[in-house]
Amino acid sequence: MKNIRFNNSIFLGLYLLAAVLFMILPIPSVLLDILITFNMAVAMVILFNCIFAQETLSMSSFPTILLFTTFFRISLNISSTRLILLTGQPGNVVSTFGSFVGGNNLIVGAIIFIVLVIVQMQVINKGSERVSEVTARFTLDAMPGKQMAIDADLSTGAISDREAIERRNKIQEEASFFGSMDGATKYVKGDATAGLIITAINFVGGLATGILMQGMSAMDALQHYTILTIGDGLVSQIPSLLISLATGVIVTKGSKEAEIGDIVFAELFQNPYVMYVVGGAMVFLGLFTPLQTWIYIPFGAMIIVLGVLTGRKKQTVEIEEEVEEEEVEAEQTRRHENVNTLLQVDPIELEFGYGIIPLADVNQGGDLLDRVVMIRRQIALELGAVVPIIRLRDNIQLNPNQYIIKIKGIQVSEGEILFDHYMAMNPGTVEEEITGIPTFEPSFHLPAVWITESQRERAESYGYTVVDPPSIIATHLTEVIRTHLDELLTRQDVQNLINNIKETNTTLIDELIPKLLNVGEIQKVLQNLLREGISIRDLITIFEILADHAATTRDTDVLTEYVRQGLKRAISNKYFGGEETSSVVTLDPKIEQDIMASVKQTEQGAYLTLDPDTTKKILESTEKQIKKMEDAGHTPIIITSPIVRMYYKKLTNDYFRNLIVISYNEIESDVELQSVGMVTIDDH
C-alpha cells in the first residue's frame, strides 16, 4: 500500500472540515481557547504578509484566504455561543478579554466593543470595499489600452515575444485579482455584521439562560453574561479587524513593487525641509501657548534632528551614487574585454551639436525621443520591417545647430536647424512671399526660409507649409531610414519575422525554409523589395509566392519580380491609388530588346553588357523624361514589360535612385494610365 503524502491542499481541506465540525459538535472550552489563539495568529500572519508584500499580486490568493478565514471565524463564533448559552463557561480567552479589556466595567467594556465595531464597519470595511470596487472598475477599463501598448511595443521591437506574454499575463492576473477583491470585501463586511448579530443573541440569550435556567439574579446574570458576550465579541472582532486592515493595505498599495513600509517612510521623510517646518511649529506651540513645554519642545527638537539626519543621508546617497557611477565608468574603461564593445557599430545614429540638446532633453520639454519611437512604429506599420534602436548622442565637435545621421557608423546625411525658428516652405501656391533666412529643407532639398515665431501665423495665412525643428529632424531621419532600410535588414531580423508568423503558418514555413530557400536568400528578396519602397508587411503572401516559384528558380532577383507581381494590388494602390488617370512614361520596345539581348547569365546572377554609348543615350533619355514629368507636377513613373523591369531598374538605379519602375504585370486591371512620354534612343 502506497504511503499517503500530506500536501498543502489536504491541510487546507482539514482546516475547512474542522470549521464545519465546530458548527455541529460541541467542543471543550480548552480546545476553544487554542482555536481562538490560532485564529488570532493567522490574522496577524495575513496582515503582516500584506504589509511586507512587494507588489499586489504577491498576495494573489488573498480573496480565497478571506473566504476561508471568515468561514473558520464564524464557526468559532458559533462554538463560543454554544458554550456561553449551555455552560456559561466559554473558556479563559473569552473571559479574560471580556474582563481585562473593559477593566471589569460593563459600561466601559460595552463602549469599547461598540467603538471597535463602528471603526471596522464604517471606516475600514466601507473604505476597503469602495477602493476595491473603484480599482476593479478602472483596472478592467484600462485593459484594452494596456493590451494595445504591449502590441505597439512588440511591433516596434521594444520588447520580445516572451516579455509580451509575461506582461499580458500580469494584466490578466491583476484584472482577475481586483475583480475577486471587489467581491471578497463583501465577506469581511458580512462577517462584521454577523458578529454584531451573534453578540446581541449572546447577550439576550445569556440573560434568559442565567435567570430562567440557572436561577441567577438579574444583576448577576447581567454582570456574568455581559462580560462573556463582550469577550466573545472581542475575540471575534479583533481578528476580523486585522484582516479588514490587511484588505485595506493590499487594495490601496498601488502598483509600486516595494514593501509598503519602504514606500511610506521614503515618501514621508524624504524632504528635510518638511521636518524643519513641522519641528519648528511644535517648538513654537511649546514656547508660546499653554501646552506642556516638556512635551512639545523635545518633540519638535526630535523632528528637527530627524530632518538634519535625513538631509545628510540624502547628500551622502547622492555623493555615493555619483562616485559609484564614476567607478563603474572607470572599471569599464580599465577592463580588457571592454575593447570588444568598441568594435560594435550602431546601425543608426543621430548626432547633434549642443544647441540641439534641448530638443532631445525631456526635462527641457524636448520631444525628439518620443518622435524617434514614433518613427520606428510608423515604418513598422508602413513597410513591415523593424527598425533597429536609433542611438541619439550629442557631439561637441559639431556646430551648435548641426546634426548628422550615420548608418552603420558612416555619415550618410546631415542638416542644420535654427533653434527657436520655424522652416517655411513654398508648396507652389503661396499668395505673397515672406522674408526670412534662405535655406534648404534637408530631406528633399527643397528651397525654404527660416522664420521667427511671430511670423508663423502670417506665413501659414500666405499658404506656406511651416514646420518646427523637431519635425524637420524627424522627417529627415525617417527618409534616411527608408532609403537605407534594405541595408539594415539582417538575417536575424528575417529570422525574427519568420518566427512571428510560424506559429499560425507552420505548413508554409516548413515547406519553404530551408527546403526551398534559406534565410539568406529570403533576406535578399526582402531587401530588393524594401530597396524600392515595397512593404514586406504581408509576409504570408510573399512567402506563399516564393514557395510557388522557388522550386523552379533560386535566383533572388527573378523571385523578387514574381513577388512584386503577386503584390500588384498593393503596388497599384501605392502609386496609382489617389488618381483616376495616372500619367506615366513607357520604355521603347527597341530599348527593351537591346537590354534583353545584352543580359548575360552567370552563377553569381545576371548582368548587362550594353555598350557605353547605348547606355549613355538611355540614361539621357530617361533624365529628359523625368524632368518633363517633374515640370508637369507628376511623380516620374516608367512602365516596362515584366522581363525587362529589373534590368532597367539596375541600369538606372545608380543615377536615378528614387525613380519608380513598374512592369505591366504589377498594375491592377482597373487602373487607367496615360502615357505622356517614352524613353527612346531614336534620333527623331
MOGI-V336297 format. One record per residue. RES is the residue in one letter. PSI is psi in radians with two decimals (NA if undefined). Layout:
res: {RES/RES}
psi: {PSI/PSI}
This chain:
res: {M/K/N/I/R/F/N/N/S/I/F/L/G/L/Y/L/L/A/A/V/L/F/M/I/L/P/I/P/S/V/L/L/D/I/L/I/T/F/N/M/A/V/A/M/V/I/L/F/N/C/I/F/A/Q/E/T/L/S/M/S/S/F/P/T/I/L/L/F/T/T/F/F/R/I/S/L/N/I/S/S/T/R/L/I/L/L/T/G/Q/P/G/N/V/V/S/T/F/G/S/F/V/G/G/N/N/L/I/V/G/A/I/I/F/I/V/L/V/I/V/Q/M/Q/V/I/N/K/G/S/E/R/V/S/E/V/T/A/R/F/T/L/D/A/M/P/G/K/Q/M/A/I/D/A/D/L/S/T/G/A/I/S/D/R/E/A/I/E/R/R/N/K/I/Q/E/E/A/S/F/F/G/S/M/D/G/A/T/K/Y/V/K/G/D/A/T/A/G/L/I/I/T/A/I/N/F/V/G/G/L/A/T/G/I/L/M/Q/G/M/S/A/M/D/A/L/Q/H/Y/T/I/L/T/I/G/D/G/L/V/S/Q/I/P/S/L/L/I/S/L/A/T/G/V/I/V/T/K/G/S/K/E/A/E/I/G/D/I/V/F/A/E/L/F/Q/N/P/Y/V/M/Y/V/V/G/G/A/M/V/F/L/G/L/F/T/P/L/Q/T/W/I/Y/I/P/F/G/A/M/I/I/V/L/G/V/L/T/G/R/K/K/Q/T/V/E/I/E/E/E/V/E/E/E/E/V/E/A/E/Q/T/R/R/H/E/N/V/N/T/L/L/Q/V/D/P/I/E/L/E/F/G/Y/G/I/I/P/L/A/D/V/N/Q/G/G/D/L/L/D/R/V/V/M/I/R/R/Q/I/A/L/E/L/G/A/V/V/P/I/I/R/L/R/D/N/I/Q/L/N/P/N/Q/Y/I/I/K/I/K/G/I/Q/V/S/E/G/E/I/L/F/D/H/Y/M/A/M/N/P/G/T/V/E/E/E/I/T/G/I/P/T/F/E/P/S/F/H/L/P/A/V/W/I/T/E/S/Q/R/E/R/A/E/S/Y/G/Y/T/V/V/D/P/P/S/I/I/A/T/H/L/T/E/V/I/R/T/H/L/D/E/L/L/T/R/Q/D/V/Q/N/L/I/N/N/I/K/E/T/N/T/T/L/I/D/E/L/I/P/K/L/L/N/V/G/E/I/Q/K/V/L/Q/N/L/L/R/E/G/I/S/I/R/D/L/I/T/I/F/E/I/L/A/D/H/A/A/T/T/R/D/T/D/V/L/T/E/Y/V/R/Q/G/L/K/R/A/I/S/N/K/Y/F/G/G/E/E/T/S/S/V/V/T/L/D/P/K/I/E/Q/D/I/M/A/S/V/K/Q/T/E/Q/G/A/Y/L/T/L/D/P/D/T/T/K/K/I/L/E/S/T/E/K/Q/I/K/K/M/E/D/A/G/H/T/P/I/I/I/T/S/P/I/V/R/M/Y/Y/K/K/L/T/N/D/Y/F/R/N/L/I/V/I/S/Y/N/E/I/E/S/D/V/E/L/Q/S/V/G/M/V/T/I/D/D/H}
psi: {2.29/2.53/2.45/2.18/2.09/1.93/-3.11/-0.59/-0.62/-0.74/-0.65/-0.68/-0.72/-0.63/-0.80/-0.65/-0.70/-0.71/-0.69/-0.76/-0.64/-0.49/-0.48/-0.80/2.46/2.46/2.61/2.69/-0.56/-0.78/-0.65/-0.70/-0.76/-0.76/-0.65/-0.74/-0.76/-0.72/-0.70/-0.72/-0.74/-0.74/-0.72/-0.72/-0.76/-0.81/-0.85/-0.46/-0.69/-0.66/-0.71/0.01/2.31/-0.63/2.88/-0.73/-0.08/-0.41/0.86/-0.39/0.18/-0.75/-0.70/-0.71/-0.73/-0.79/-0.82/-0.83/-0.62/-0.76/-0.75/-0.71/-0.65/-0.64/-0.66/-0.64/-0.75/-0.72/-0.77/-0.63/-0.73/-0.79/-0.66/-0.79/-0.55/-0.79/-0.35/0.18/1.41/0.07/2.97/-0.68/-0.84/-0.80/-0.74/-0.79/-0.71/-0.72/-0.73/-0.82/-0.67/0.01/0.61/0.36/2.03/-0.73/-0.81/-0.79/-0.75/-0.73/-0.78/-0.74/-0.77/-0.75/-0.74/-0.77/-0.74/-0.77/-0.78/-0.82/-0.78/-0.40/-1.19/-0.90/-0.85/-0.73/-0.79/-0.69/-0.76/-0.78/-0.75/-0.75/-0.83/-0.76/-0.73/-0.76/-0.82/-0.62/-0.77/-0.69/-0.56/-0.18/-0.85/-0.73/-0.72/-0.69/-0.72/-0.65/-0.70/-0.79/-0.69/-0.80/-0.66/-0.74/-0.52/-0.05/0.17/-0.50/2.81/2.99/-0.72/-0.76/-0.66/-0.76/-0.76/-0.73/-0.66/-0.75/-0.69/-0.69/-0.76/-0.74/-0.70/-0.75/-0.77/-0.71/-0.91/-0.53/-0.74/-0.68/-0.60/-0.67/-0.60/-0.52/-0.39/-0.53/-0.80/-0.76/-0.76/-0.61/-0.76/-0.72/-0.77/-0.69/-0.69/-0.71/-0.74/-0.66/-0.77/-0.70/-0.75/-0.74/-0.91/-0.82/-0.65/-0.77/-0.79/-0.74/-0.78/-0.76/-0.83/-0.63/-0.52/0.02/0.46/2.68/2.87/-0.72/-0.73/-0.77/-0.74/-0.80/-0.85/-0.91/-0.45/-0.76/-0.78/-0.70/-0.77/-0.75/-0.76/-0.71/-0.69/-0.78/-0.34/-0.75/-0.55/-0.89/-0.67/-0.70/-0.71/-0.76/-0.60/-0.74/-0.72/-0.68/-0.80/-0.72/-0.81/-0.59/-0.32/0.03/-0.60/-2.85/0.04/2.37/1.35/2.81/2.53/-0.58/-0.76/-0.71/-0.85/-0.89/-0.64/-0.61/-0.57/-0.69/0.52/-0.38/1.93/-0.48/-0.58/-0.74/-0.70/-0.78/-0.83/-0.79/-0.76/-0.69/-0.71/-0.73/-0.72/-0.78/-0.64/-0.54/-0.65/0.22/2.90/0.01/2.73/2.08/-0.68/-0.19/-0.88/-0.70/-0.86/-0.67/-0.79/-0.71/-0.72/-0.73/-0.68/-0.77/-0.71/-0.67/-0.73/-0.80/-0.70/-0.74/-0.76/-0.73/-0.69/-0.77/-0.70/-0.76/-0.74/-0.74/-0.75/-0.72/-0.71/-0.84/-0.71/-0.71/-0.77/-0.69/-0.69/-0.76/-0.75/-0.69/-0.70/-0.65/-0.67/-0.49/2.37/-0.70/-0.09/-0.35/-0.56/-0.63/-0.47/-0.37/-0.28/2.40/2.22/2.34/-0.76/2.28/2.45/1.91/2.47/2.73/2.95/-0.39/-0.34/-0.14/-0.74/-0.49/-0.46/-0.09/1.98/-0.63/-0.38/0.25/0.11/2.48/0.35/-0.65/-0.75/-0.67/-0.64/-0.73/-0.74/-0.56/-0.81/-0.72/-0.75/-0.80/-0.59/-0.71/-0.63/-0.77/-0.15/0.21/2.53/2.09/2.33/2.90/2.30/2.08/2.16/2.28/2.59/2.65/1.90/-0.23/-0.26/2.81/2.65/-0.67/0.21/2.61/2.64/2.65/2.23/2.46/2.06/0.75/-0.08/2.30/2.26/-0.32/2.83/2.92/2.97/2.39/2.86/2.04/2.51/0.34/2.93/2.61/2.17/2.19/2.45/1.94/0.06/-0.02/0.38/2.32/-0.65/2.40/2.64/2.53/2.56/-2.99/2.03/2.51/-3.05/2.41/2.21/-0.44/-0.82/0.11/0.72/2.52/2.48/3.04/2.55/2.29/2.86/3.00/-0.67/-0.40/-0.15/-0.88/-0.72/-0.70/-0.72/-0.64/-0.48/-0.26/0.08/2.62/2.04/2.23/2.66/2.87/-0.79/-0.65/-0.62/-0.84/-0.77/-0.74/-0.76/-0.81/-0.71/-0.78/-0.68/-0.74/-0.75/-0.75/-0.60/0.27/-0.56/-0.61/-0.54/-0.24/1.91/2.97/-0.65/-0.67/-0.76/-0.74/-0.68/-0.70/-0.70/-0.77/-0.59/-0.56/-0.07/-0.66/-0.67/-0.07/0.89/-0.77/-0.81/-0.85/-0.73/-0.61/-0.66/-0.77/2.23/0.29/-0.80/-0.77/2.60/3.05/-0.66/-0.69/-0.68/-0.67/-0.74/-0.68/-0.82/-0.66/-0.70/-0.73/-0.83/-0.57/-0.53/0.28/0.35/2.24/2.43/0.34/-0.62/1.18/-0.60/-0.81/-0.76/-0.80/-0.61/-0.77/-0.74/-0.71/-0.56/-0.59/-0.24/-0.34/-0.44/-0.45/2.54/0.24/2.00/-0.49/-0.74/-0.74/-0.62/-0.70/-0.70/-0.74/-0.76/-0.71/-0.59/-0.36/0.44/-0.51/-0.79/-0.70/-0.75/-0.75/-0.60/-0.75/-0.41/0.22/-0.44/0.02/2.59/-0.80/2.21/2.39/2.30/2.95/2.42/2.95/2.28/2.26/-0.54/-0.69/-0.69/-0.74/-0.74/-0.72/-0.83/-0.55/-0.40/0.04/2.25/2.25/2.31/3.04/-0.48/-0.03/-3.10/2.62/2.85/2.52/0.62/2.52/2.64/-0.63/-0.77/-0.75/-0.77/-0.76/-0.71/-0.76/-0.68/-0.74/-0.69/-0.79/-0.70/-0.78/-0.61/-0.79/-0.66/-0.75/-0.74/-0.68/-0.52/0.00/0.32/2.68/2.20/2.05/2.22/2.28/2.31/3.04/2.70/-0.70/-0.38/-0.41/-0.88/-0.56/-0.68/-0.68/-0.76/-0.67/-0.70/-0.16/-0.71/-0.39/-0.63/1.35/-0.64/0.15/2.32/2.12/2.13/2.52/2.85/-0.55/-0.10/0.19/2.29/2.63/-0.41/0.04/2.24/2.17/2.57/2.08/2.15/0.15/2.98/2.37/2.03/2.77/0.19/2.52/-0.58/NA}
